[in-house]
């Protein structure tokens, strides 16, 4: 027989190893919230990536993660219409027989859609040049603009 306190501690330790339910450890609510949020965003991104919809929006935001990282980007009604291609664009209006033609009145005679307005419309050439030179001047061009080699698409890459 040893010292009573040690014997008691040994007996309790041995009994604790046989317990099925260990003493519950409290986990912070914020931990569960962050795990749930990551899971929801992951599922949302998978649905977004696998969807055949939102083609115009995917040119600007290829993934949900990129859009969520763009904390400086605050959409409004007009920006949302533009990014989705559902605005007052002739290509969109013609789909619903609200316009006779989908051609734009600029000199190129191309279809008026988001890509045309951003990339090639002669009416916006001065603004486009000013914008790209401002980005280059401030070393933002590589972070914010991407012109795809095959499709000549415009994306915001963050």
C-alpha positions as a printed Julia matrix, in Angstrom:
158×3 Matrix{Float64}:
   0.0    0.0     0.0
   1.29   3.37   -0.96
   0.29   6.85    0.0
  -3.5    7.26    0.11
  -3.57  10.35   -2.17
  -1.47   8.61   -4.82
  -3.56   5.45   -4.62
  -6.73   7.48   -5.08
  -5.22   9.39   -8.07
  -4.1    6.13   -9.69
  -7.56   4.61   -9.18
  -9.29   7.69  -10.73
  -6.87   7.77  -13.68
  -7.45   4.08  -14.36
 -11.19   4.6   -14.22
 -10.98   7.59  -16.57
  -9.34   5.46  -19.27
 -12.44   3.27  -19.33
 -14.92   6.11  -19.78
 -16.69   6.18  -23.11
 -17.76   9.81  -22.97
 -14.81  11.97  -22.16
 -15.28  15.28  -20.51
 -16.84  17.48  -23.18
 -14.59  20.2   -24.47
 -16.4   23.35  -25.35
 -15.75  24.56  -28.89
 -16.33  28.18  -29.71
 -19.41  29.01  -31.73
 -17.23  30.98  -34.15
 -15.37  27.78  -35.05
 -18.59  26.04  -36.07
 -19.7   29.13  -37.98
 -16.42  29.3   -39.92
 -16.55  25.58  -40.8
 -20.17  25.91  -41.92
 -19.39  29.05  -43.94
 -16.48  27.32  -45.73
 -18.73  24.36  -46.52
 -21.53  26.54  -47.89
 -19.15  28.62  -50.03
 -17.54  25.45  -51.37
 -20.93  24.03  -52.37
 -21.95  27.37  -53.87
 -18.73  27.5   -55.91
 -19.26  23.92  -57.16
 -22.8   24.75  -58.28
 -21.58  27.95  -59.93
 -18.7   26.2   -61.74
 -20.89  23.34  -62.99
 -23.79  25.54  -64.08
 -24.35  26.28  -67.75
 -25.8   29.65  -66.75
 -24.02  32.9   -65.84
 -21.61  32.76  -68.79
 -21.2   36.52  -68.87
 -20.69  36.76  -65.11
 -18.12  33.95  -65.16
 -15.99  36.0   -67.54
 -15.58  38.58  -64.77
 -15.64  36.25  -61.78
 -14.56  32.72  -62.74
 -15.15  31.49  -59.18
 -17.14  32.48  -56.12
 -13.88  32.73  -54.18
 -12.61  35.47  -56.5
 -15.81  37.45  -56.1
 -15.74  37.14  -52.31
 -12.12  38.32  -52.2
 -13.11  41.45  -54.15
 -14.13  43.3   -51.0
 -13.68  46.66  -52.72
 -16.29  45.71  -55.33
 -19.76  46.91  -54.35
 -22.36  45.96  -56.95
 -25.41  48.03  -57.69
 -28.32  47.68  -60.09
 -26.48  48.87  -63.21
 -23.26  46.95  -62.51
 -25.24  43.78  -61.89
 -27.09  44.21  -65.18
 -23.8   44.75  -66.98
 -21.98  41.8   -65.39
 -24.86  39.43  -66.06
 -25.43  40.71  -69.59
 -29.07  41.38  -68.68
 -28.96  45.13  -69.06
 -30.04  47.5   -71.77
 -27.85  45.79  -74.34
 -29.13  45.14  -77.86
 -28.01  41.5   -77.8
 -30.12  40.93  -74.69
 -33.1   42.97  -75.88
 -33.21  41.18  -79.24
 -33.53  37.82  -77.46
 -36.89  39.03  -76.14
 -37.95  40.81  -79.35
 -37.56  44.2   -77.67
 -35.12  45.34  -80.35
 -35.1   44.7   -84.08
 -31.36  44.27  -84.21
 -28.56  43.25  -81.9
 -26.0   45.35  -83.78
 -24.56  48.42  -82.11
 -24.55  51.84  -83.73
 -20.78  52.29  -83.42
 -18.63  52.12  -86.54
 -17.75  48.42  -86.17
 -21.27  47.08  -86.7
 -20.67  44.35  -84.1
 -23.24  42.85  -81.76
 -23.76  45.04  -78.72
 -22.9   42.82  -75.78
 -20.68  43.18  -72.73
 -17.52  41.96  -74.47
 -17.98  44.39  -77.34
 -18.47  47.36  -75.03
 -15.42  46.53  -72.92
 -12.99  45.31  -75.56
 -13.66  46.83  -78.94
 -16.34  49.5   -79.05
 -14.92  52.61  -80.69
 -17.15  54.85  -78.56
 -15.28  53.75  -75.44
 -11.72  53.67  -76.81
 -10.62  56.84  -74.98
 -12.07  55.64  -71.67
 -10.58  52.17  -72.15
  -7.12  53.62  -72.85
  -7.33  55.94  -69.85
  -8.43  53.07  -67.62
  -5.7   50.65  -68.71
  -2.97  53.3   -68.53
  -4.14  54.26  -65.04
  -3.97  50.62  -63.96
  -0.49  50.2   -65.46
   0.7   53.43  -63.88
  -0.41  52.16  -60.47
   0.89  48.6   -61.07
  -2.59  47.11  -61.02
  -2.81  45.83  -64.59
  -1.55  42.34  -63.86
  -3.83  41.97  -60.86
  -7.06  43.3   -62.27
  -7.1   42.79  -66.02
  -6.84  39.59  -67.97
  -7.3   39.29  -71.68
  -7.68  35.63  -72.55
  -5.47  34.58  -75.48
  -8.03  32.42  -77.29
 -11.33  34.15  -76.68
 -10.12  37.7   -75.98
 -12.23  37.85  -72.83
 -12.06  40.43  -70.1
 -11.86  39.17  -66.52
 -11.26  40.7   -63.16
  -8.54  38.56  -61.63
  -8.01  39.14  -57.93
